[in-house]
Amino acid sequence: MTARTEESQAPDLLYSEAEEDLRAAVRSLLDARCDAPAVIARTESATPYEPELWKALATGIGAAGLLVPEKLGGQGAGHREAAVVLEELGRSVAPVPYLTSSVVATRTLLALGGQDGPVAALLTELATGRRTAVLVVPFSAAAPDTGTPLAALDGTLGPIADAAAADVLLVPTADGLYAVDADTTGVAVEPLVALDLTRPLATVTLSGATGTRLADAGTAREAVRAGLLSGAGLLASEQLGIAEWCLTETVGYTRERHQFNRPVGSFQSLKHRMAQLWLEVVSARAAARNAADALATGSPDAPLAVAVAQAYCSKAAVHAAEECVQLHGGIGMTWEHPAHLYLKRAKADSIAYGTAGRHRETVAELMELPAP
């Protein structure tokens, strides 16, 4: 984890050598096992997840345990390193439960403060990639400062991202936080038709299910808030990865595509559009890196940094994906080209862990400014 002295006020947003090495390892893995044709083929099948890819990422590279201390089987790194992984996962729209399990669920458990007992045991399993977990909070509406706990281990919640791939469900209730095995009696996970097929959604129905109580209601509430804050903050890095891929692919295509015996990228109007995209991507990188750094250092300004990052990066990713589809012309409209995967992921991400509008309201509240 990158540390700063108390006297330093400005965060170091540059990537460290270790972070670049991690990026290279993740990108190499994804290039080999998660290229566009493979992702498209899996989204059109009944099994969008790739177990061997997840095993290589979580266990081989050790990405699943980046947030977990070494004494619990993790890497003892932090949010900056996890953000680098999510940038690369965004660039490849990889169908793996990294954000939901290795960030949100893991951070929720870490916030409980348990160094032994069931919390520590579960963290060790998540860090080593043996199991995955999801926080049973609606993916499309759960801003960091909100939550809809069940009254007990009975009821239906959704949509829950990656619930179909989870081994453990972390269920917030009025009585506290429970860990419920996904295959136990009284648990039903029903897939939903999702816009983004690379991150499947499902409803979770509990009917008299039993689980292990991990924390009381007050502790659970703060832990869930911490998990959602990390999820929203690092989702900005995934959105950055989406926007970077879209810009790179669009620039490359417009250099190769010719009309009137000239590359279409030489036309002034398209130059302006791509220049605007570049400015948005650079700004998104600054916002996403600032959020990751604030979370990594435990900055008191982390909620503000996360809200700013989400308010900006979600719009930037959607705009980049829309321009990618349009500037690819006819080929960009086909199912064979991966542009539609990035547009769908960007659109789905734009309402995950709070909409941009909700995060702008948070910025206004934190800065004591009147919201529109």
Secondary structure by P-SEA (a helix, b strand, c coil): ccccccccccccccccaaaaaaaaaaaaaaaacccaaaaaaaaaccccccaaaaaaaaccccccccccccccccccccaaaaaaaaaaaaaacccccccccccaaaaaaaaacccccaaaaaaaaaaacccccccccccccccccbbbbbccccccccccccccccccccccccccbbbbccccccbbbbbcccccccbbbbbbbbcbbbbbbcccaaaaaaaaaaaaaaaaaaaaaaaaaaaaaaaaaaaaaaaacccccccccccaaaaaaaaaaaaaaaaaaaaaaaaaaaaaacccaaaaaaaaaaacaaaaaaaaaaaaaaaacccccccccaaaaaaaaaaaaccccccaaaaaaaaaaaaccccc
